[in-house]
């Protein structure tokens, strides 16, 4: 008789457990999370004045004496259910800063707003898609004997896109160090925009904050060459709160000019290295700034929010740049399923990370992201709501309210994570059902089949 696979046998075992119904409730509450966190402990809510117990919860009665909660991983390659939830939160976070809502006034839609793109500079010619890759056959060969041009037509799925024409000519150290300083370059860019606006308005630069506030939300995206570029929503407000109107001189054109001038001007110097020297890092030449207009003549606000939300859930392996898991040894680099170009960037991170002058950059710790150590999504405080506020609102909506005039005592500890093979099978089914029901509900709201 043919034996069932291990996952099926384990699923049957779980289904036969007397506490299966409660376990299924927990899995459903996590949305079918692929890697739930297991907690053990209790929560007791007491009346602050009398000390009377109002509520008490203990995992002693739960299956396995543990409670399962979401892993909250944003990457779809790690946990698709949690990444969908994170994408939804990101969409509302970005959209609130564009159109209002979530304690942000709707008047922000009438403010000067831009959707900007800042790219990394060139570290060497790479293959591109389009009509012709690099039609420069008459330029001969580089010093390493490789052609300086490519007349082929590559489709968008061609794995050669983003690969250097000559790996020996490509400046791998500059690429890695640019990634390591991209956060500082962004900070100086924002400061530069404020200074440019103040100068153009005839203000003392140090007094800009008395007249206006620059709010933003930005997302980092890997290009096929393994270099990060930045998309950002930038908004000009009044000096105090998001409901303050900007000064009369704060116009979209003036904001656009300030963004362009700052992007071209700012630079960051790397620590001096005997092997590499001191590099002056800048943004790339390709700078795009598009006004977001309330009359609908610019890019659609909802489309911008949806684009950002979709990208933040992508894992490094989906973009072809790096991996979602940290590398702990040189040998790990050889086992990562990436192309030769990305592997060379990881090796460069590891080599440079061993030099004392680059120790503060922690390049080895960030070798899996090619030296980039910033968050995928960051925002200024006044741009819109926060992830924490959105999660609290969701908890309130599902009935998890704080009891007024009460004190809470909690004792929790971590006892594990993940699923057994059978549990993973059941959780995947729950996640699929939830996703299907969500699509059906969306279709009914939009009037489509």
N, C-alpha and C positions, 0 to 999 in steps of 0.2 A: 504493500500500500504506500502510495506517494505521500511523503511527509510535507506538511505545510511549511512555508517559509517562517523564519524566526519572528518577523514582525507580525505576521498573522497569528501565530501561536500566542505571542505576548498580548495582542489586542483582545483575543478571546479570554485570556486570563484576567485582564483588567475588566472586561465587560461582565464577568461572572462574580466580581467582587461585590459584596453587599452594599458598599459605599460608592458604587460606580456612578449613581445618579448625582451625588454631591460632587464627585470628581469631575463629571461632565459639566456641571454648573460652573466650576472653577475655570475649566478650559474655555468655556463659552465666554465667561467674564473677561478673560484675557484676549478674546478675539481670535483664539487659536494660535497664540504666540508660539513660535517655533523653538524658543529657548527661554522658557519662563524661569524666573528666580524663585527658589523655594525658601520660605521663611517659617520659623517656628517661634511662637510666643503668644502674647496676649495683650489686649487693650481694655482698660477699665475707665469708664467715664463716671465721675462723681459729682454730685451737687456741691458747689463751692461753699455754700453756707452750712449745710447739714451733714455733709460727708456721706450722704446716701448714694448707693450705687444706682446709677441710671441705666447704664448699659455695660455689658461685659462680653468680651469675645475671647475665646481661647482655641488654639489649634489642636488641642487634645482630642477633640471630637471629629477632626477632619481626617480624610483619607491619608494614611501615612503620617498623621499628626503634623501636617504642614499646609501652608497656604501658598498658592501659586500666584505670582504677579507678573505683569508684563516685563520683558527685558528692555523695552523702549529703544531698541537699536534702530537707527534711522535708515540703515542700508537694506535695500530690498534683497540683496544677495545673502544677507544673514538672517533676516526675519521679515518676510513679506507683510504679515499682518501689522506688525508694529510700524513698518516703514509707511504703510498706507495711512495709519493714524498720524504719523509725524508729517506726512505730506499735507494732510488736511489742516493740521495746526499751522504749518508754514504758510499755506495758502491764505488763511484768515489773518495771520500776522502781517504778511506783506500787503494784502488787500486793505486792511484797516488803515495802514499808512498812506494808501493811495486814495481811498474813497471815504474813510471815516468808519466809525463803529468801534466797538470794544473800548469805549471811553475816549475815543479820538473823534473830534468834531468833523462833520461832513464837509465843512468849509475847506478842509485840506485839499480837496479836489481842485479848488480854484487857485491854489498856490503855484508858484514856479516849481515845476517838477521835471526831472530828467531821468531817462533810462540810459545809463552810460555803460560802455564796455572799454576796459583797459586791458591791453595784451602784454605778454612778455616780449622782450626784444628777441632778435634773431641770434641764435648761438651757432648758426651754420645752416647752409641750404638743405632742405628736406624735400622729399617727394610730396607732390600735391595732387588733388583730384581736379577735374575740370577738362577743358578741351585739350590742353597740352600741359604736361607737368612743368618742365623747365626747358623750353626750346632754345637752348644756348649752345648748340653743338659746335659753333665756330670758335668757342672760347677755349677749346682744347681740354687739357687735363690738369688736375691739381698736382701739387708737388709729390703726392703719393701715387700718381699714375692713374687716378680715377677720373672719369668724365665729369666736367663741370655743368653739364646740362643733361636733360632727359626729355626726349620728344614723345614719349609714350602718353597714351590717354588712359588714366586710371579711373575706375569707377569708385564710388564712395566706400565700397566694401573691400577694396583691395588692401591686403595687410601691409603693403609696402608704403602706403600713405603715412607720412610722419617720420619715416625712417631717413636718416642722413644720407646724402649722396656719397659722402666720405666720412666714415666714423673717426678717422684719424684727424680730419680737419675740424670736426665738431667740437665745440668748447664745452665739454661735459662739466668741468669744475665751475665755470660761470653759470651754467644752467642750475646746478645744485645750489650754489651760493645765492643765486637770485631767488630761488624758492625759499631758502632759509631767511631771507630778508624781505620777503614780499609783504609781511604784516607791517613792518616798519615803513616800507615804501608807501603803503596805503595810508598810514597815520600821517606821514609827512605830506601826502597828497591832499588830505582833508584840511590840514593846517594851511597848506598853500592856497586852497580854494577860498578859505576865509580871508586870508590876507589879500588875495586878488580882488575879492568883492569889496573889502574895505578901501583899498587903494582906488578902485574905479569909482567909488561913491564919495571920495574925498575925505574919508575918515582916517583917524589914527588907527593902525592895525590892532593895537591892544584894546581899543574900545569897540571892536566889532560886536562882542557879546552883549553890549548895551543896546544894540539896534536890531540884531537878527540872530537867528539860530539855524545852523545847518544840520538837518536830520537825514539819516541814510539807513539803508539796509543793503548788504552786499552778499553775493554768493560767488564762491570760487569754482571754476570749471576747468577740467583738464582737456587740453587739445590733444589731437592724435599724436603730436610730437612729444607728448608727455610734459608740456609746459602749462602752467596754470594761467588762465586769464580771468578777469573779474567783471561780473555784471553787477550793477548797483542802481537802486532807485535813490535819487538825491532830491530832497525837498527843502525849500527855504521858508522858514516860519518867522514869527515875531520873536522877541528876545526871551520871553518868560515861559510860555506854555504853548502846546500845539494849537490852542484856539486863539493865540495872538496873531494878528495880521502882520505880514512882513512890511517893511518900510516901502514907500513909493518907488525908491530906486531899485528894489529887488524885482527884477524882471527875468523871464526865461532867457532872453538873449544875453543879459549880463551874467547870469549863472552859467550859461553855455560857454561864454568866453573865459570865465574864471576857471572852469573845469579844464578846458583845453590848455590854457596857459600854465596851470599848475602841473598837469600831466607831462607837459614837455620840459618843465623846469626842474622838478624835484629829483633828487638822487640820494643814494645811500652808499657809504663807503664800507667795504668789508675790512675785517682785521687784516693787518699786514702779515703775509706768509712768505718765508724765504723761498718756498717752492712756487708760489703763484703770484706773489706781489700783492698789491692793493687794487681791488676792482672798484669801479664807480658804476653802480647799478641804477638803471633807469627803467621807465616803462617803454614798451615798444612803440613804434611809429604809428601803428594803427590805433586810433582813438575815435570812438563813436559816442556822440551825445545827442539823443533824440528827445525833444520836448514831449511830455505827456500832457495832452490838452483836454480840458473838460468838455469841449465841443465835439469831441470824437474825431478830430483830424489827425491825431497822433496815434501811436501804438495803443491798443486796447488795454485798459487797466487790468481787467480780469485775465487777459492773456499773459500779461507780464507776471501777475501773481501765480498763475498756473505754471508758467515756465520755471520760475524759481522753485516752486513746490515740487515739481517733477524732478528737477536736477538734484536737490538735496538728498533724495533717497537713493541715488545711484551709488553703488559700491565702486571702489577703485578698480576691481576686476572688470566691471562693465565698461568703464571708460578706456580700458587698455593701458592705464597708467598706474602701476603699482599694485598693491594687494591690500586687503582689509585687515590683515593680521601682521603684527610687528615681527621683525626679524631679530633673532637672538644671537646668531652666529654667522660668520662669513659663509659657511656651507649652506645656510638656508637660502641664500640668494640663488644658488644653482637649482633649487627645487621649485621655485615659484613659477607658475605657468604664465610667463610674460615673454614678449619678444626680446630680441638681442639688444635693441636700443634701450628699452626700459631696464633691462638687466645691467647694462653698462652704467646707467644713472645710479642704480642701487649700489653697484660696486664703488662708484665715485663717492657716494655718501659714506660708505664704510671706510674708505681710505682717508678721506678728509676728516672724518670724525675721529680718527686716531691721532690727528695733529693737535698739539696743545693750544695753538692759537685759535682753533675752531671748536674747542671743547664746550664753550657756552652755548653753541648752536645745537648741540645734541643731535648731530647728523646721523649717528648710528641708530638712535632711538626712532628717527623719522625716515629711515632708509626705505621703509615700505611705502611711504608717500612721496618718495623722490626728494626728500629734504624739506617739503612744504609742511610747516608745523602750525598753521593757523586753522581756525574753525572753518567749516564749509560755509556756514551762514553766520554773519555777525551784523549787529545793528546798533545804532546810537540809542541812548536811553529814551529820548523823546519821540522816536519815530512812530512807535505804535505799542501795542500790548506785548506781553511776554509769554513764553511757553508755559511758565508756571501759572500765570493767570488763566490761560486757556484750559489747562488741565484742571484747575480748581473749578472753573465754570462747568466743565464736563462732569466733574464729580458731583457738583450741586445739581445738575440736570438729571443725573441718574439716582439721586436721592441720598447721596453721602454728605449730609449736612453736619456742620459743627453744632453741637448743642449749646445754646446760650447759657451764660453763668455756670459753666461747668469746668472742672479740671480733669485732665486726661493723664493717666499713667500707662506707659507703654514699655513693654519688654520684648524685644525682638532680636533674633539672631539668624544669620545666614546659614542654611544647612545644605545647599546644593543648587543645581540649575540643570536645565535641559530636560529631555524626555527619554524614556526607554524606547526601543524600536516600535513597539505596539502603540504606546502613547503618542509618538510622533505621527503615526499613521492616522489615529483618530483626530489629533489636533489639526492635521492638514485638511481632513474632511470638514471639520468645523469651520476653519478659515475659509475654505472654498464656498461653503454654504453662506457664510456671512457676506462674502464678496459678491456672490450671485444675487442675494437678496438686495444688496445695496444697488447693484446695477438695475435690477427690476424696479426698485423704488425711484431711481433717477429717471428711468425711461417713462414711468407714469407721471412724474412731475413735469417732464418736458413734452409729454404727449406723444412719445414715440413708442413703437412696439417693444 
